[in-house]
Amino acid sequence: MYENIEEPVQVGAVFKGTAVKPKWFVWNNKKYTVKGVTYTWHSYEGEARLVNFSVSDGQGLYELSFNQKLLNWKLVRVWLE
């Protein structure tokens, strides 16, 4: 079951050309290392294009969103078992 979080987070990411790939993020003062990106898709929030990522740290699943207009990151959802 997913829990909606909708909180800003710090993310370390690699940018190559127009592509972006998250490597780690900090949530609730804990650093999570992204071990895999399971899915990537685009959406819009008003005029802002969002790049969304489903990522895993090897234990949990998380949904991160990068706002290309505001250049900020958000933890959208967390999968809870």
Residue pairs with C-beta under 8 A, 6 or more apart in sequence:
1 79
1 80
1 81
2 63
2 77
2 78
2 79
2 80
3 77
3 78
3 80
4 76
4 77
5 27
5 75
5 76
5 77
5 78
6 74
6 75
6 76
7 27
7 74
7 75
8 72
8 73
8 74
8 75
9 25
9 26
9 27
9 64
9 73
9 74
9 75
10 25
10 26
10 73
11 22
11 23
11 24
11 25
11 26
11 64
11 66
11 73
12 22
12 23
12 24
12 25
13 20
13 21
13 22
13 23
13 66
14 20
14 21
14 23
20 51
20 66
21 37
22 34
22 37
22 53
22 55
22 64
22 66
22 73
23 33
23 34
24 31
24 32
24 33
24 34
25 31
25 32
25 34
25 62
25 64
25 73
25 75
26 32
27 75
32 57
32 60
32 62
33 57
33 58
34 55
34 56
34 57
35 56
35 57
35 58
36 55
36 56
36 58
37 53
37 54
37 55
38 54
38 55
38 56
38 61
39 53
39 54
40 51
40 52
40 53
40 54
41 52
42 49
42 50
42 51
42 52
43 49
43 50
43 52
43 65
44 50
45 67
47 69
48 67
48 68
48 69
48 70
49 67
49 68
49 69
50 65
50 66
50 67
50 68
51 65
51 66
51 68
52 63
52 64
52 65
52 66
52 76
53 63
53 64
53 65
53 66
54 61
54 62
54 63
55 61
55 62
55 63
55 64
56 62
60 78
60 79
61 78
61 79
62 75
62 77
62 78
62 79
63 75
63 76
63 77
63 78
64 73
64 74
64 75
64 76
65 73
65 74
65 76
66 72
66 73
67 73
67 74
